[in-house]
Amino acid sequence: MLKYPKMLFHENIIAVINTLQKEDVKGTFTVKNHPLEGITSDFIAQRKSFKISFEYDRFAPRAKSIKLNYQPKRVPFKVGDVEYIFECLWFTKHSPPNLGGSVNFFYTKGYSKKTAYYYRLVFLLTDKLDFNYQIEQIYYESDLYSFNRSATKAEIDGDELVAYTFEDKENGRHYFAIESNLKQDFDTFSNKAFALKNAIGYLTGYLAGDCGYFFAYGNKQMQNISHYYYCSFRDTIKSHYSPIHSNPFAYLSEKRGIAEKLYEKKSTYKCANGCIIDFGQQIVFIIGLCRRYCTDPGIQYRKPFIHARWLCHCTGNNGRSYYWGR
C-alpha cells in the first residue's frame, strides 16, 4: 500500500468547524451606515445553511428597508475575533419581535476566489464513509493518526488530488476531505474537487454533500489556515448501488466456489455489471470518471447516480478495455 508523502493537519480544521457547530453562537453585524449595523444575532448551523435570528423593531426609522425576501449582498458579520462576509443574506421569516433568515455562502474577511491558494475541501458527514472494497487505497499520517488507510488519489490535468476520511473522536463526527498540492484559484480547484467527489460518490454509493468548507492555505505544508469559505452543496445521496467491488463474496455469496477461486487469485474482482476487472484498476477507473466529470459539459452538473452509469471503463483479464452502460 502506497503512503501519501505529506503530513496532514486536521486539528485546527476540527476546531473551526466545532466552533461554528455550537448551538449558542452569536455575532454582530459590522456593516456601516446600514439598518443592520450593531445588531447582535444568533448564528446557528443547520444542515445546508446557517440561521440568522434577532429581535428587531420594524417601526424604527431605519427598519423600513428590511423586509421579507430582502437580500443584502456582502454583509460583514463578526463572531468573536473572526469577521465573515456573507455573500448573500436572505430574510425569510418575521415573527415579531424576531426577524430571521439564512446564509448559504460566507467567507473570512480578506479572502478572494481569484487569489491562488493551496486548497482543502472538507465535508462534515452524516455517517462514516467507507470505500475499502470499491477504490484502491493509500495511507497517510496526520496530527490525528500515525496510520490511516482511508485515502485514495486521482490525477486530473496533471494535478494529483488526494481524498480521504478522518474522525473527530471526541465529538463523534466524521469528515471527508479532498486536497491538492498545487497552488490555484478557487474555480480551478473546485471543478477538480467536484469531479473527484462525484466519482467517489458513484463508486461507493455515498455522495458527500449538504455543505462544505474550502480551507485556503498560503504554503504547501497546509498547516496554518489563511482563510476559509463555507459553501452549500446539493443534498447528500446514499445508494446501495456500487458498480465495482474487490470482494467477490459480496456478489457471489451463493456461489462460494467461484468466489473463493477469484479471491485466491487476488487478481480479479467482479463488476456489478458482470465484468471481471483486474485488481489495481480502481485508480484508473476513478481517474477516468474524474476526467469525464471535468471535461464533459453534458454531465458536469448532473446527479452522478442517474447520468454517470454509462461512463464506466473496465479492463478485463485479457488486457482489453470495455465500456459498459446501464
ChimeraX attribute file (.defattr): number of C-alpha atoms within 10 A of each C-alpha:
attribute: neighborCount
match mode: 1-to-1
recipient: residues
	/A:1	8
	/A:2	11
	/A:3	15
	/A:4	16
	/A:5	9
	/A:6	13
	/A:7	13
	/A:8	16
	/A:9	17
	/A:10	16
	/A:11	13
	/A:12	13
	/A:13	17
	/A:14	18
	/A:15	12
	/A:16	13
	/A:17	14
	/A:18	13
	/A:19	12
	/A:20	17
	/A:21	15
	/A:22	12
	/A:23	12
	/A:24	11
	/A:25	15
	/A:26	19
	/A:27	20
	/A:28	19
	/A:29	21
	/A:30	19
	/A:31	17
	/A:32	11
	/A:33	9
	/A:34	13
	/A:35	16
	/A:36	20
	/A:37	15
	/A:38	15
	/A:39	15
	/A:40	19
	/A:41	21
	/A:42	19
	/A:43	24
	/A:44	18
	/A:45	19
	/A:46	15
	/A:47	12
	/A:48	19
	/A:49	20
	/A:50	22
	/A:51	19
	/A:52	23
	/A:53	20
	/A:54	16
	/A:55	16
	/A:56	18
	/A:57	13
	/A:58	17
	/A:59	8
	/A:60	9
	/A:61	9
	/A:62	13
	/A:63	14
	/A:64	11
	/A:65	11
	/A:66	16
	/A:67	15
	/A:68	14
	/A:69	12
	/A:70	14
	/A:71	17
	/A:72	13
	/A:73	12
	/A:74	15
	/A:75	20
	/A:76	21
	/A:77	27
	/A:78	18
	/A:79	18
	/A:80	10
	/A:81	7
	/A:82	10
	/A:83	18
	/A:84	23
	/A:85	23
	/A:86	22
	/A:87	16
	/A:88	17
	/A:89	23
	/A:90	20
	/A:91	21
	/A:92	15
	/A:93	16
	/A:94	17
	/A:95	9
	/A:96	10
	/A:97	10
	/A:98	13
	/A:99	21
	/A:100	19
	/A:101	20
	/A:102	23
	/A:103	22
	/A:104	19
	/A:105	20
	/A:106	24
	/A:107	23
	/A:108	19
	/A:109	17
	/A:110	10
	/A:111	15
	/A:112	14
	/A:113	14
	/A:114	11
	/A:115	11
	/A:116	18
	/A:117	25
	/A:118	23
	/A:119	29
	/A:120	25
	/A:121	22
	/A:122	25
	/A:123	19
	/A:124	21
	/A:125	20
	/A:126	14
	/A:127	12
	/A:128	16
	/A:129	20
	/A:130	14
	/A:131	21
	/A:132	15
	/A:133	18
	/A:134	21
	/A:135	26
	/A:136	23
	/A:137	22
	/A:138	18
	/A:139	17
	/A:140	20
	/A:141	17
	/A:142	15
	/A:143	12
	/A:144	15
	/A:145	14
	/A:146	10
	/A:147	11
	/A:148	17
	/A:149	19
	/A:150	20
	/A:151	24
	/A:152	25
	/A:153	22
	/A:154	21
	/A:155	19
	/A:156	17
	/A:157	8
	/A:158	8
	/A:159	13
	/A:160	13
	/A:161	20
	/A:162	20
	/A:163	23
	/A:164	23
	/A:165	21
	/A:166	20
	/A:167	18
	/A:168	15
	/A:169	9
	/A:170	6
	/A:171	9
	/A:172	9
	/A:173	16
	/A:174	17
	/A:175	20
	/A:176	21
	/A:177	21
	/A:178	25
	/A:179	23
	/A:180	23
	/A:181	18
	/A:182	17
	/A:183	18
	/A:184	17
	/A:185	17
	/A:186	19
	/A:187	12
	/A:188	13
	/A:189	24
	/A:190	18
	/A:191	16
	/A:192	24
	/A:193	25
	/A:194	17
	/A:195	24
	/A:196	27
	/A:197	22
	/A:198	27
	/A:199	25
	/A:200	22
	/A:201	23
	/A:202	26
	/A:203	26
	/A:204	24
	/A:205	22
	/A:206	24
	/A:207	24
	/A:208	27
	/A:209	21
	/A:210	20
	/A:211	22
	/A:212	22
	/A:213	22
	/A:214	22
	/A:215	22
	/A:216	25
	/A:217	20
	/A:218	16
	/A:219	16
	/A:220	14
	/A:221	13
	/A:222	23
	/A:223	17
	/A:224	14
	/A:225	17
	/A:226	16
	/A:227	18
	/A:228	22
	/A:229	21
	/A:230	21
	/A:231	17
	/A:232	18
	/A:233	15
	/A:234	12
	/A:235	13
	/A:236	14
	/A:237	16
	/A:238	14
	/A:239	12
	/A:240	8
	/A:241	13
	/A:242	18
	/A:243	18
	/A:244	27
	/A:245	24
	/A:246	25
	/A:247	19
	/A:248	22
	/A:249	19
	/A:250	12
	/A:251	18
	/A:252	14
	/A:253	11
	/A:254	10
	/A:255	11
	/A:256	13
	/A:257	12
	/A:258	14
	/A:259	19
	/A:260	15
	/A:261	12
	/A:262	19
	/A:263	16
	/A:264	10
	/A:265	10
	/A:266	13
	/A:267	14
	/A:268	24
	/A:269	25
	/A:270	23
	/A:271	18
	/A:272	13
	/A:273	13
	/A:274	12
	/A:275	19
	/A:276	18
	/A:277	25
	/A:278	19
	/A:279	20
	/A:280	14
	/A:281	17
	/A:282	24
	/A:283	18
	/A:284	17
	/A:285	21
	/A:286	27
	/A:287	19
	/A:288	19
	/A:289	23
	/A:290	24
	/A:291	18
	/A:292	18
	/A:293	26
	/A:294	20
	/A:295	13
	/A:296	10
	/A:297	10
	/A:298	10
	/A:299	14
	/A:300	18
	/A:301	14
	/A:302	13
	/A:303	14
	/A:304	22
	/A:305	20
	/A:306	10
	/A:307	14
	/A:308	20
	/A:309	14
	/A:310	11
	/A:311	16
	/A:312	19
	/A:313	19
	/A:314	22
	/A:315	20
	/A:316	17
	/A:317	14
	/A:318	8
	/A:319	10
	/A:320	8
	/A:321	12
	/A:322	12
	/A:323	11
	/A:324	14
	/A:325	10
	/A:326	10
